[in-house]
Amino acid sequence: MIWGLAFVAQRVGMEHVGPFTFNGIRFAIGSLSLIPVMMVAGRPLRDIHHPTHRSGAKTLITGGVLAGMALFAGASLQQVGLMYTTAGKAGFITGLYVVLVPIIGLIWRQHADAGTWLGALLAAIGLYFLSVTEQLTISFGDILELLGALIWACHVLLIGWFSPKISAIRLSFIQFAVCSALSLAVAAVTETVTIDGLLGAAPAILYGGLGSVGIAYTLQVVAQKHAKASHAAIILCMESPFAALGGWLILNEQMTGRSLFGCGLMLLGMLVSQLYPRFSAPTPRGRNASFSGSRPQAPGSGGE
């Protein structure tokens, strides 16, 4: 729910500041909010300088920088896209990363099962009804969100590659800091920042930084140690409906019957993509499996 409603906060925040300023500050807050989590979860940051941790430190920095660059690209496309489309549509289009991850994984010869292809087909048909008008046109914002979904999918693969080797929380801390630095650098060149604008956007920025990153990230990391994989898959996919619900209740965004039908197909595609492997190859009894296709660090979130 926190992640879904973050799309609303992102739109509201841009009524006062530019997209890169918004992202730069919220990811800075998000990065700082993870410091107490790291202190509670494991050794302090200074431990990475110990001789036995130096090789891990190199992997941590490399992974954090690469993931941060991907996060910057995805978050920028998403934030700018929200200037031209609704929070609800952005939420569903962004959610396509769930389907795109295993398809892009084919490049690395990862297996894609029948559920992946069925989910992709349903999601593609749903995207058509959601974004493509009867005149066969698509908005600029929807195109940016779709490009962002591709970046989010690549970001998930990066996280999947690095996170087993290093601390997921520390990796998130570094990537959020890198994304913040890049966003603020672009904002300094392209946007005008005022005190009044920052004050007006403060509630939305705090929600995006503390809520989406600090609170929701911690909840996900803790909960997925105990939640069943199939339950986690369903719950994480619900981000998109919450984005649409928040857009309707708070921003008075309206969807046509055609758009709602497309949203339903996209959500069904996401669920089929995630749940098919769970039913076709159930985990052994007693095994506490984690959700392997967890959410990318977006928007302001953090998946393990």
Disulfide bonds with the S-S distance in Angstrom:
none
